[in-house]
Amino acid sequence: MKNGALGGKISGAGGGGYMMFYVKNCFVHHLVNVLNEFGGRTERVHFYDKGVITWKTQD
């Protein structure tokens, strides 16, 4: 939280898992850099107020 996150959630079990953080736009790059320093992999997600959106990719 000291690196800009307003909240977070840890999910998963065993050898894998996922950490998700809610961050104001002005702190995103800083938090990504901090996580990368610890060997983390970051992904950007988007929330929509219209419900769930899905899509398929070609394998």
CHARMM-style PDB file with segment names, atoms N, HN, CA, C and O in Angstrom:
ATOM      1  N   MET     1       0.814  -1.189   0.000  1.00  0.00      PROA
ATOM      2  CA  MET     1       0.000   0.000   0.000  1.00  0.00      PROA
ATOM      3  C   MET     1       0.863   1.260   0.000  1.00  0.00      PROA
ATOM      4  O   MET     1       0.425   2.310  -0.471  1.00  0.00      PROA
ATOM      5  N   LYS     2       2.073   1.164   0.519  1.00  0.00      PROA
ATOM      6  HN  LYS     2       2.429   0.311   0.902  1.00  0.00      PROA
ATOM      7  CA  LYS     2       2.922   2.358   0.545  1.00  0.00      PROA
ATOM      8  C   LYS     2       3.427   2.745  -0.841  1.00  0.00      PROA
ATOM      9  O   LYS     2       4.016   3.813  -1.008  1.00  0.00      PROA
ATOM     10  N   ASN     3       3.202   1.886  -1.840  1.00  0.00      PROA
ATOM     11  HN  ASN     3       2.723   1.019  -1.704  1.00  0.00      PROA
ATOM     12  CA  ASN     3       3.638   2.185  -3.204  1.00  0.00      PROA
ATOM     13  C   ASN     3       2.498   2.641  -4.100  1.00  0.00      PROA
ATOM     14  O   ASN     3       2.624   2.605  -5.324  1.00  0.00      PROA
ATOM     15  N   GLY     4       1.387   3.069  -3.510  1.00  0.00      PROA
ATOM     16  HN  GLY     4       1.285   3.098  -2.516  1.00  0.00      PROA
ATOM     17  CA  GLY     4       0.324   3.681  -4.289  1.00  0.00      PROA
ATOM     18  C   GLY     4      -0.968   2.907  -4.406  1.00  0.00      PROA
ATOM     19  O   GLY     4      -1.951   3.447  -4.913  1.00  0.00      PROA
ATOM     20  N   ALA     5      -1.008   1.660  -3.956  1.00  0.00      PROA
ATOM     21  HN  ALA     5      -0.210   1.222  -3.544  1.00  0.00      PROA
ATOM     22  CA  ALA     5      -2.236   0.875  -4.069  1.00  0.00      PROA
ATOM     23  C   ALA     5      -3.258   1.337  -3.036  1.00  0.00      PROA
ATOM     24  O   ALA     5      -2.914   1.613  -1.887  1.00  0.00      PROA
ATOM     25  N   LEU     6      -4.511   1.418  -3.456  1.00  0.00      PROA
ATOM     26  HN  LEU     6      -4.791   1.194  -4.390  1.00  0.00      PROA
ATOM     27  CA  LEU     6      -5.600   1.749  -2.537  1.00  0.00      PROA
ATOM     28  C   LEU     6      -6.198   0.492  -1.913  1.00  0.00      PROA
ATOM     29  O   LEU     6      -6.834   0.552  -0.861  1.00  0.00      PROA
ATOM     30  N   GLY     7      -5.989  -0.642  -2.568  1.00  0.00      PROA
ATOM     31  HN  GLY     7      -5.473  -0.692  -3.423  1.00  0.00      PROA
ATOM     32  CA  GLY     7      -6.494  -1.913  -2.073  1.00  0.00      PROA
ATOM     33  C   GLY     7      -5.913  -3.046  -2.883  1.00  0.00      PROA
ATOM     34  O   GLY     7      -5.297  -2.815  -3.923  1.00  0.00      PROA
ATOM     35  N   GLY     8      -6.098  -4.266  -2.423  1.00  0.00      PROA
ATOM     36  HN  GLY     8      -6.599  -4.454  -1.578  1.00  0.00      PROA
ATOM     37  CA  GLY     8      -5.559  -5.406  -3.138  1.00  0.00      PROA
ATOM     38  C   GLY     8      -6.295  -6.681  -2.799  1.00  0.00      PROA
ATOM     39  O   GLY     8      -7.046  -6.741  -1.825  1.00  0.00      PROA
ATOM     40  N   LYS     9      -6.076  -7.702  -3.610  1.00  0.00      PROA
ATOM     41  HN  LYS     9      -5.466  -7.653  -4.401  1.00  0.00      PROA
ATOM     42  CA  LYS     9      -6.707  -9.007  -3.431  1.00  0.00      PROA
ATOM     43  C   LYS     9      -5.722 -10.068  -3.880  1.00  0.00      PROA
ATOM     44  O   LYS     9      -5.120  -9.956  -4.948  1.00  0.00      PROA
ATOM     45  N   ILE    10      -5.558 -11.098  -3.060  1.00  0.00      PROA
ATOM     46  HN  ILE    10      -6.046 -11.189  -2.192  1.00  0.00      PROA
ATOM     47  CA  ILE    10      -4.721 -12.243  -3.415  1.00  0.00      PROA
ATOM     48  C   ILE    10      -5.651 -13.418  -3.661  1.00  0.00      PROA
ATOM     49  O   ILE    10      -6.521 -13.706  -2.839  1.00  0.00      PROA
ATOM     50  N   SER    11      -5.475 -14.099  -4.787  1.00  0.00      PROA
ATOM     51  HN  SER    11      -4.769 -13.866  -5.455  1.00  0.00      PROA
ATOM     52  CA  SER    11      -6.302 -15.269  -5.090  1.00  0.00      PROA
ATOM     53  C   SER    11      -5.415 -16.395  -5.587  1.00  0.00      PROA
ATOM     54  O   SER    11      -4.264 -16.172  -5.964  1.00  0.00      PROA
ATOM     55  N   GLY    12      -5.951 -17.598  -5.587  1.00  0.00      PROA
ATOM     56  HN  GLY    12      -6.885 -17.780  -5.281  1.00  0.00      PROA
ATOM     57  CA  GLY    12      -5.199 -18.755  -6.040  1.00  0.00      PROA
ATOM     58  C   GLY    12      -4.787 -19.620  -4.866  1.00  0.00      PROA
ATOM     59  O   GLY    12      -5.029 -19.282  -3.707  1.00  0.00      PROA
ATOM     60  N   ALA    13      -4.162 -20.739  -5.184  1.00  0.00      PROA
ATOM     61  HN  ALA    13      -3.965 -21.014  -6.126  1.00  0.00      PROA
ATOM     62  CA  ALA    13      -3.735 -21.673  -4.148  1.00  0.00      PROA
ATOM     63  C   ALA    13      -2.565 -22.487  -4.660  1.00  0.00      PROA
ATOM     64  O   ALA    13      -2.301 -22.526  -5.862  1.00  0.00      PROA
ATOM     65  N   GLY    14      -1.875 -23.127  -3.756  1.00  0.00      PROA
ATOM     66  HN  GLY    14      -2.090 -23.095  -2.780  1.00  0.00      PROA
ATOM     67  CA  GLY    14      -0.772 -23.992  -4.145  1.00  0.00      PROA
ATOM     68  C   GLY    14       0.395 -23.211  -4.702  1.00  0.00      PROA
ATOM     69  O   GLY    14       0.794 -22.192  -4.140  1.00  0.00      PROA
ATOM     70  N   GLY    15       0.946 -23.685  -5.806  1.00  0.00      PROA
ATOM     71  HN  GLY    15       0.622 -24.514  -6.263  1.00  0.00      PROA
ATOM     72  CA  GLY    15       2.131 -23.073  -6.392  1.00  0.00      PROA
ATOM     73  C   GLY    15       1.860 -21.860  -7.250  1.00  0.00      PROA
ATOM     74  O   GLY    15       2.799 -21.199  -7.693  1.00  0.00      PROA
ATOM     75  N   GLY    16       0.604 -21.552  -7.496  1.00  0.00      PROA
ATOM     76  HN  GLY    16      -0.159 -22.090  -7.136  1.00  0.00      PROA
ATOM     77  CA  GLY    16       0.285 -20.402  -8.340  1.00  0.00      PROA
ATOM     78  C   GLY    16      -0.636 -19.447  -7.621  1.00  0.00      PROA
ATOM     79  O   GLY    16      -1.110 -19.725  -6.520  1.00  0.00      PROA
ATOM     80  N   GLY    17      -0.876 -18.354  -8.238  1.00  0.00      PROA
ATOM     81  HN  GLY    17      -0.491 -18.128  -9.133  1.00  0.00      PROA
ATOM     82  CA  GLY    17      -1.771 -17.388  -7.628  1.00  0.00      PROA
ATOM     83  C   GLY    17      -1.742 -16.080  -8.380  1.00  0.00      PROA
ATOM     84  O   GLY    17      -1.071 -15.934  -9.401  1.00  0.00      PROA
ATOM     85  N   TYR    18      -2.481 -15.147  -7.852  1.00  0.00      PROA
ATOM     86  HN  TYR    18      -3.027 -15.266  -7.022  1.00  0.00      PROA
ATOM     87  CA  TYR    18      -2.627 -13.868  -8.530  1.00  0.00      PROA
ATOM     88  C   TYR    18      -2.814 -12.791  -7.483  1.00  0.00      PROA
ATOM     89  O   TYR    18      -3.554 -12.986  -6.519  1.00  0.00      PROA
ATOM     90  N   MET    19      -2.159 -11.666  -7.656  1.00  0.00      PROA
ATOM     91  HN  MET    19      -1.558 -11.508  -8.439  1.00  0.00      PROA
ATOM     92  CA  MET    19      -2.379 -10.506  -6.804  1.00  0.00      PROA
ATOM     93  C   MET    19      -2.943  -9.399  -7.677  1.00  0.00      PROA
ATOM     94  O   MET    19      -2.398  -9.099  -8.739  1.00  0.00      PROA
ATOM     95  N   MET    20      -4.023  -8.799  -7.234  1.00  0.00      PROA
ATOM     96  HN  MET    20      -4.466  -9.042  -6.371  1.00  0.00      PROA
ATOM     97  CA  MET    20      -4.631  -7.714  -7.988  1.00  0.00      PROA
ATOM     98  C   MET    20      -4.677  -6.488  -7.082  1.00  0.00      PROA
ATOM     99  O   MET    20      -5.061  -6.578  -5.915  1.00  0.00      PROA
ATOM    100  N   PHE    21      -4.282  -5.346  -7.632  1.00  0.00      PROA
ATOM    101  HN  PHE    21      -3.970  -5.273  -8.579  1.00  0.00      PROA
ATOM    102  CA  PHE    21      -4.253  -4.108  -6.866  1.00  0.00      PROA
ATOM    103  C   PHE    21      -5.122  -3.058  -7.533  1.00  0.00      PROA
ATOM    104  O   PHE    21      -5.172  -2.968  -8.759  1.00  0.00      PROA
ATOM    105  N   TYR    22      -5.803  -2.269  -6.727  1.00  0.00      PROA
ATOM    106  HN  TYR    22      -5.763  -2.342  -5.730  1.00  0.00      PROA
ATOM    107  CA  TYR    22      -6.556  -1.116  -7.210  1.00  0.00      PROA
ATOM    108  C   TYR    22      -5.670   0.098  -6.989  1.00  0.00      PROA
ATOM    109  O   TYR    22      -5.301   0.411  -5.857  1.00  0.00      PROA
ATOM    110  N   VAL    23      -5.327   0.787  -8.089  1.00  0.00      PROA
ATOM    111  HN  VAL    23      -5.627   0.532  -9.008  1.00  0.00      PROA
ATOM    112  CA  VAL    23      -4.336   1.859  -8.040  1.00  0.00      PROA
ATOM    113  C   VAL    23      -4.843   3.059  -8.835  1.00  0.00      PROA
ATOM    114  O   VAL    23      -5.382   2.902  -9.931  1.00  0.00      PROA
ATOM    115  N   LYS    24      -4.669   4.248  -8.284  1.00  0.00      PROA
ATOM    116  HN  LYS    24      -4.231   4.375  -7.394  1.00  0.00      PROA
ATOM    117  CA  LYS    24      -4.974   5.454  -9.053  1.00  0.00      PROA
ATOM    118  C   LYS    24      -4.020   5.537 -10.235  1.00  0.00      PROA
ATOM    119  O   LYS    24      -2.876   5.090 -10.149  1.00  0.00      PROA
ATOM    120  N   ASN    25      -4.492   6.109 -11.341  1.00  0.00      PROA
ATOM    121  HN  ASN    25      -5.421   6.471 -11.411  1.00  0.00      PROA
ATOM    122  CA  ASN    25      -3.679   6.193 -12.561  1.00  0.00      PROA
ATOM    123  C   ASN    25      -2.312   6.812 -12.317  1.00  0.00      PROA
ATOM    124  O   ASN    25      -1.334   6.395 -12.938  1.00  0.00      PROA
ATOM    125  N   CYS    26      -2.222   7.784 -11.440  1.00  0.00      PROA
ATOM    126  HN  CYS    26      -3.017   8.122 -10.936  1.00  0.00      PROA
ATOM    127  CA  CYS    26      -0.946   8.481 -11.232  1.00  0.00      PROA
ATOM    128  C   CYS    26       0.100   7.596 -10.554  1.00  0.00      PROA
ATOM    129  O   CYS    26       1.278   7.953 -10.555  1.00  0.00      PROA
ATOM    130  N   PHE    27      -0.286   6.450  -9.975  1.00  0.00      PROA
ATOM    131  HN  PHE    27      -1.243   6.160  -9.974  1.00  0.00      PROA
ATOM    132  CA  PHE    27       0.661   5.559  -9.301  1.00  0.00      PROA
ATOM    133  C   PHE    27       0.919   4.258 -10.055  1.00  0.00      PROA
ATOM    134  O   PHE    27       1.729   3.446  -9.609  1.00  0.00      PROA
ATOM    135  N   VAL    28       0.251   4.043 -11.182  1.00  0.00      PROA
ATOM    136  HN  VAL    28      -0.407   4.703 -11.544  1.00  0.00      PROA
ATOM    137  CA  VAL    28       0.359   2.765 -11.893  1.00  0.00      PROA
ATOM    138  C   VAL    28       1.799   2.455 -12.273  1.00  0.00      PROA
ATOM    139  O   VAL    28       2.292   1.370 -11.966  1.00  0.00      PROA
ATOM    140  N   HSD    29       2.479   3.375 -12.929  1.00  0.00      PROA
ATOM    141  HN  HSD    29       2.079   4.257 -13.178  1.00  0.00      PROA
ATOM    142  CA  HSD    29       3.843   3.096 -13.404  1.00  0.00      PROA
ATOM    143  C   HSD    29       4.789   2.829 -12.241  1.00  0.00      PROA
ATOM    144  O   HSD    29       5.658   1.962 -12.337  1.00  0.00      PROA
ATOM    145  N   HSD    30       4.632   3.555 -11.156  1.00  0.00      PROA
ATOM    146  HN  HSD    30       3.927   4.259 -11.078  1.00  0.00      PROA
ATOM    147  CA  HSD    30       5.492   3.328  -9.993  1.00  0.00      PROA
ATOM    148  C   HSD    30       5.273   1.930  -9.425  1.00  0.00      PROA
ATOM    149  O   HSD    30       6.239   1.215  -9.158  1.00  0.00      PROA
ATOM    150  N   LEU    31       4.020   1.532  -9.238  1.00  0.00      PROA
ATOM    151  HN  LEU    31       3.235   2.113  -9.455  1.00  0.00      PROA
ATOM    152  CA  LEU    31       3.733   0.215  -8.680  1.00  0.00      PROA
ATOM    153  C   LEU    31       4.206  -0.895  -9.613  1.00  0.00      PROA
ATOM    154  O   LEU    31       4.739  -1.901  -9.145  1.00  0.00      PROA
ATOM    155  N   VAL    32       4.025  -0.734 -10.905  1.00  0.00      PROA
ATOM    156  HN  VAL    32       3.593   0.084 -11.285  1.00  0.00      PROA
ATOM    157  CA  VAL    32       4.512  -1.729 -11.871  1.00  0.00      PROA
ATOM    158  C   VAL    32       6.023  -1.880 -11.748  1.00  0.00      PROA
ATOM    159  O   VAL    32       6.529  -3.003 -11.744  1.00  0.00      PROA
ATOM    160  N   ASN    33       6.744  -0.786 -11.648  1.00  0.00      PROA
ATOM    161  HN  ASN    33       6.334   0.126 -11.650  1.00  0.00      PROA
ATOM    162  CA  ASN    33       8.203  -0.852 -11.503  1.00  0.00      PROA
ATOM    163  C   ASN    33       8.606  -1.568 -10.224  1.00  0.00      PROA
ATOM    164  O   ASN    33       9.533  -2.377 -10.237  1.00  0.00      PROA
ATOM    165  N   VAL    34       7.927  -1.286  -9.123  1.00  0.00      PROA
ATOM    166  HN  VAL    34       7.173  -0.629  -9.112  1.00  0.00      PROA
ATOM    167  CA  VAL    34       8.236  -1.948  -7.853  1.00  0.00      PROA
ATOM    168  C   VAL    34       7.983  -3.446  -7.960  1.00  0.00      PROA
ATOM    169  O   VAL    34       8.816  -4.241  -7.525  1.00  0.00      PROA
ATOM    170  N   LEU    35       6.852  -3.844  -8.530  1.00  0.00      PROA
ATOM    171  HN  LEU    35       6.176  -3.198  -8.883  1.00  0.00      PROA
ATOM    172  CA  LEU    35       6.554  -5.268  -8.678  1.00  0.00      PROA
ATOM    173  C   LEU    35       7.562  -5.956  -9.589  1.00  0.00      PROA
ATOM    174  O   LEU    35       7.967  -7.085  -9.315  1.00  0.00      PROA
ATOM    175  N   ASN    36       7.972  -5.297 -10.665  1.00  0.00      PROA
ATOM    176  HN  ASN    36       7.643  -4.380 -10.888  1.00  0.00      PROA
ATOM    177  CA  ASN    36       8.966  -5.879 -11.567  1.00  0.00      PROA
ATOM    178  C   ASN    36      10.307  -6.075 -10.877  1.00  0.00      PROA
ATOM    179  O   ASN    36      11.018  -7.034 -11.176  1.00  0.00      PROA
ATOM    180  N   GLU    37      10.665  -5.183  -9.959  1.00  0.00      PROA
ATOM    181  HN  GLU    37      10.088  -4.403  -9.717  1.00  0.00      PROA
ATOM    182  CA  GLU    37      11.915  -5.334  -9.206  1.00  0.00      PROA
ATOM    183  C   GLU    37      11.916  -6.619  -8.384  1.00  0.00      PROA
ATOM    184  O   GLU    37      12.979  -7.181  -8.119  1.00  0.00      PROA
ATOM    185  N   PHE    38      10.749  -7.086  -7.984  1.00  0.00      PROA
ATOM    186  HN  PHE    38       9.885  -6.630  -8.200  1.00  0.00      PROA
ATOM    187  CA  PHE    38      10.626  -8.316  -7.209  1.00  0.00      PROA
ATOM    188  C   PHE    38      10.359  -9.530  -8.092  1.00  0.00      PROA
ATOM    189  O   PHE    38      10.039 -10.605  -7.583  1.00  0.00      PROA
ATOM    190  N   GLY    39      10.488  -9.372  -9.408  1.00  0.00      PROA
ATOM    191  HN  GLY    39      10.748  -8.499  -9.821  1.00  0.00      PROA
ATOM    192  CA  GLY    39      10.292 -10.488 -10.329  1.00  0.00      PROA
ATOM    193  C   GLY    39       8.841 -10.762 -10.676  1.00  0.00      PROA
ATOM    194  O   GLY    39       8.522 -11.821 -11.216  1.00  0.00      PROA
ATOM    195  N   GLY    40       7.967  -9.828 -10.375  1.00  0.00      PROA
ATOM    196  HN  GLY    40       8.226  -8.968  -9.936  1.00  0.00      PROA
ATOM    197  CA  GLY    40       6.552 -10.006 -10.696  1.00  0.00      PROA
ATOM    198  C   GLY    40       6.265  -9.743 -12.164  1.00  0.00      PROA
ATOM    199  O   GLY    40       7.010  -9.036 -12.843  1.00  0.00      PROA
ATOM    200  N   ARG    41       5.182 -10.318 -12.636  1.00  0.00      PROA
ATOM    201  HN  ARG    41       4.577 -10.891 -12.085  1.00  0.00      PROA
ATOM    202  CA  ARG    41       4.720 -10.058 -14.001  1.00  0.00      PROA
ATOM    203  C   ARG    41       3.426  -9.274 -13.887  1.00  0.00      PROA
ATOM    204  O   ARG    41       2.520  -9.672 -13.155  1.00  0.00      PROA
ATOM    205  N   THR    42       3.336  -8.191 -14.586  1.00  0.00      PROA
ATOM    206  HN  THR    42       4.072  -7.868 -15.181  1.00  0.00      PROA
ATOM    207  CA  THR    42       2.151  -7.346 -14.467  1.00  0.00      PROA
ATOM    208  C   THR    42       1.287  -7.436 -15.715  1.00  0.00      PROA
ATOM    209  O   THR    42       1.784  -7.612 -16.827  1.00  0.00      PROA
ATOM    210  N   GLU    43      -0.011  -7.311 -15.506  1.00  0.00      PROA
ATOM    211  HN  GLU    43      -0.415  -7.168 -14.603  1.00  0.00      PROA
ATOM    212  CA  GLU    43      -0.989  -7.279 -16.587  1.00  0.00      PROA
ATOM    213  C   GLU    43      -1.981  -6.175 -16.279  1.00  0.00      PROA
ATOM    214  O   GLU    43      -2.296  -5.925 -15.116  1.00  0.00      PROA
ATOM    215  N   ARG    44      -2.465  -5.524 -17.296  1.00  0.00      PROA
ATOM    216  HN  ARG    44      -2.209  -5.728 -18.241  1.00  0.00      PROA
ATOM    217  CA  ARG    44      -3.440  -4.451 -17.104  1.00  0.00      PROA
ATOM    218  C   ARG    44      -4.841  -5.016 -17.327  1.00  0.00      PROA
ATOM    219  O   ARG    44      -5.071  -5.753 -18.286  1.00  0.00      PROA
ATOM    220  N   VAL    45      -5.758  -4.678 -16.457  1.00  0.00      PROA
ATOM    221  HN  VAL    45      -5.571  -4.080 -15.678  1.00  0.00      PROA
ATOM    222  CA  VAL    45      -7.153  -5.103 -16.601  1.00  0.00      PROA
ATOM    223  C   VAL    45      -8.032  -3.868 -16.673  1.00  0.00      PROA
ATOM    224  O   VAL    45      -7.645  -2.784 -16.235  1.00  0.00      PROA
ATOM    225  N   HSD    46      -9.207  -4.046 -17.225  1.00  0.00      PROA
ATOM    226  HN  HSD    46      -9.522  -4.926 -17.580  1.00  0.00      PROA
ATOM    227  CA  HSD    46     -10.159  -2.944 -17.359  1.00  0.00      PROA
ATOM    228  C   HSD    46     -11.502  -3.382 -16.797  1.00  0.00      PROA
ATOM    229  O   HSD    46     -11.909  -4.530 -16.973  1.00  0.00      PROA
ATOM    230  N   PHE    47     -12.176  -2.487 -16.134  1.00  0.00      PROA
ATOM    231  HN  PHE    47     -11.845  -1.555 -15.991  1.00  0.00      PROA
ATOM    232  CA  PHE    47     -13.506  -2.754 -15.602  1.00  0.00      PROA
ATOM    233  C   PHE    47     -14.527  -1.955 -16.397  1.00  0.00      PROA
ATOM    234  O   PHE    47     -14.294  -0.798 -16.745  1.00  0.00      PROA
ATOM    235  N   TYR    48     -15.654  -2.583 -16.678  1.00  0.00      PROA
ATOM    236  HN  TYR    48     -15.844  -3.523 -16.395  1.00  0.00      PROA
ATOM    237  CA  TYR    48     -16.714  -1.948 -17.451  1.00  0.00      PROA
ATOM    238  C   TYR    48     -17.992  -1.924 -16.628  1.00  0.00      PROA
ATOM    239  O   TYR    48     -18.253  -2.853 -15.864  1.00  0.00      PROA
ATOM    240  N   ASP    49     -18.780  -0.890 -16.773  1.00  0.00      PROA
ATOM    241  HN  ASP    49     -18.568  -0.135 -17.394  1.00  0.00      PROA
ATOM    242  CA  ASP    49     -20.044  -0.811 -16.041  1.00  0.00      PROA
ATOM    243  C   ASP    49     -21.207  -1.420 -16.820  1.00  0.00      PROA
ATOM    244  O   ASP    49     -22.357  -1.310 -16.395  1.00  0.00      PROA
ATOM    245  N   LYS    50     -20.926  -2.056 -17.946  1.00  0.00      PROA
ATOM    246  HN  LYS    50     -19.992  -2.146 -18.292  1.00  0.00      PROA
ATOM    247  CA  LYS    50     -21.964  -2.659 -18.786  1.00  0.00      PROA
ATOM    248  C   LYS    50     -22.091  -4.161 -18.560  1.00  0.00      PROA
ATOM    249  O   LYS    50     -22.914  -4.799 -19.217  1.00  0.00      PROA
ATOM    250  N   GLY    51     -21.319  -4.743 -17.670  1.00  0.00      PROA
ATOM    251  HN  GLY    51     -20.650  -4.225 -17.137  1.00  0.00      PROA
ATOM    252  CA  GLY    51     -21.358  -6.182 -17.437  1.00  0.00      PROA
ATOM    253  C   GLY    51     -20.115  -6.859 -17.991  1.00  0.00      PROA
ATOM    254  O   GLY    51     -19.124  -6.203 -18.316  1.00  0.00      PROA
ATOM    255  N   VAL    52     -20.183  -8.168 -18.093  1.00  0.00      PROA
ATOM    256  HN  VAL    52     -20.987  -8.700 -17.830  1.00  0.00      PROA
ATOM    257  CA  VAL    52     -19.040  -8.966 -18.527  1.00  0.00      PROA
ATOM    258  C   VAL    52     -18.892  -8.910 -20.039  1.00  0.00      PROA
ATOM    259  O   VAL    52     -19.882  -8.985 -20.767  1.00  0.00      PROA
ATOM    260  N   ILE    53     -17.666  -8.777 -20.510  1.00  0.00      PROA
ATOM    261  HN  ILE    53     -16.862  -8.716 -19.919  1.00  0.00      PROA
ATOM    262  CA  ILE    53     -17.354  -8.805 -21.937  1.00  0.00      PROA
ATOM    263  C   ILE    53     -16.385  -9.960 -22.158  1.00  0.00      PROA
ATOM    264  O   ILE    53     -15.379 -10.060 -21.457  1.00  0.00      PROA
ATOM    265  N   THR    54     -16.671 -10.834 -23.120  1.00  0.00      PROA
ATOM    266  HN  THR    54     -17.489 -10.753 -23.690  1.00  0.00      PROA
ATOM    267  CA  THR    54     -15.785 -11.958 -23.418  1.00  0.00      PROA
ATOM    268  C   THR    54     -15.399 -11.943 -24.885  1.00  0.00      PROA
ATOM    269  O   THR    54     -16.068 -11.312 -25.704  1.00  0.00      PROA
ATOM    270  N   TRP    55     -14.329 -12.634 -25.212  1.00  0.00      PROA
ATOM    271  HN  TRP    55     -13.786 -13.147 -24.547  1.00  0.00      PROA
ATOM    272  CA  TRP    55     -13.897 -12.785 -26.593  1.00  0.00      PROA
ATOM    273  C   TRP    55     -13.051 -14.035 -26.693  1.00  0.00      PROA
ATOM    274  O   TRP    55     -12.562 -14.540 -25.682  1.00  0.00      PROA
ATOM    275  N   LYS    56     -12.874 -14.536 -27.901  1.00  0.00      PROA
ATOM    276  HN  LYS    56     -13.271 -14.126 -28.722  1.00  0.00      PROA
ATOM    277  CA  LYS    56     -12.064 -15.725 -28.149  1.00  0.00      PROA
ATOM    278  C   LYS    56     -10.859 -15.339 -28.986  1.00  0.00      PROA
ATOM    279  O   LYS    56     -10.921 -14.429 -29.813  1.00  0.00      PROA
ATOM    280  N   THR    57      -9.771 -16.040 -28.760  1.00  0.00      PROA
ATOM    281  HN  THR    57      -9.720 -16.780 -28.089  1.00  0.00      PROA
ATOM    282  CA  THR    57      -8.574 -15.853 -29.576  1.00  0.00      PROA
ATOM    283  C   THR    57      -8.309 -17.134 -30.351  1.00  0.00      PROA
ATOM    284  O   THR    57      -8.744 -18.214 -29.950  1.00  0.00      PROA
ATOM    285  N   GLN    58      -7.605 -17.011 -31.445  1.00  0.00      PROA
ATOM    286  HN  GLN    58      -7.252 -16.134 -31.771  1.00  0.00      PROA
ATOM    287  CA  GLN    58      -7.252 -18.190 -32.221  1.00  0.00      PROA
ATOM    288  C   GLN    58      -6.032 -18.838 -31.589  1.00  0.00      PROA
ATOM    289  O   GLN    58      -5.085 -18.153 -31.202  1.00  0.00      PROA
ATOM    290  N   ASP    59      -6.060 -20.170 -31.487  1.00  0.00      PROA
ATOM    291  HN  ASP    59      -6.829 -20.726 -31.801  1.00  0.00      PROA
ATOM    292  CA  ASP    59      -4.928 -20.914 -30.903  1.00  0.00      PROA
ATOM    293  C   ASP    59      -3.796 -21.064 -31.873  1.00  0.00      PROA
ATOM    294  OT1 ASP    59      -2.773 -21.662 -31.540  1.00  0.00      PROA
TER     295      ASP     59
END
